[in-house]
Amino acid sequence: MIVFPNAKINLGLDVIEKRCDGFHNIETVFYPIPLCDILEIEESHNNTSALFNSGIIINDDTYNNLCMKSLCLMKKHFSIPEVNIFLYKKIPFGAGLGGGSADAANVLMMLNKMFSLNIDDEKLMLYAAQIGSDCAFFIKNKPQAASGKGEIMNDININLNGYYLVVVKPDIFVSTAQAYANVTPKKPTLRIADIVSKPIEEWKYFLKNDFETTVFLQFPEIQQIKETLYQKGAIYASMSGTGSSVYGIFADSIDTNDFAKEYFVELLIC
């Protein structure tokens, strides 16, 4: 079985408060985008499970990979055979695009289908939330207003069909833990779900990502990418998640050749 796990962007991200468990309550809108990995699973003939990675190479121990965590979780609850997982990685990691979470969620869904486990989506979302806070989003994989740690979701009516999306990922690693440690939680004046109901031309005046303030101070290059996207005519531009990727939404296609050669740059049609 082969699937194409897609990435997401955050339309706005408010860090509301720090929780007693050490996590943070946030509000954001998750929006799926057509930037995809390729994921294949087949039964193993060696009585062991394995992950085979190509494309962007994951610099992580195999069994710490989120795909393998999903497999181990399913094997804990269900009697399923050993499998081989083949992952061609196109979505950059450490980018705030949810690529690893997308892969993990799709492993859950694929195993469910391959072995006729008959797990409904609500139960799959509970399993996905054990892997990572935004994994559950990829079970639904449609625009969601998210709160809590990102695992509480509600459908939201927003459509970017026909817009061009430019995603730029510099060769910079932003620590998610450090980003949360540096941010100052606060309750916003306007809720993100209300802001994105406004015309997209108004988003740049109201829609923000709380992590940009401190991440831009630490990595001015990321801020420069956002400014460049606006200079190129973006209707709205923002860092996604805790970074380091930045996206711009455009009415028309643009030339992306001006960005540094070492950057990951992708032009997509939503």
Summary of the structure (lengths in Angstrom):
residues: 270
radius of gyration: 18.6
end to end distance: 25.5
largest distance: 57.2
contacts: 890
relative contact order: 0.19
helix: 31%
strand: 29%
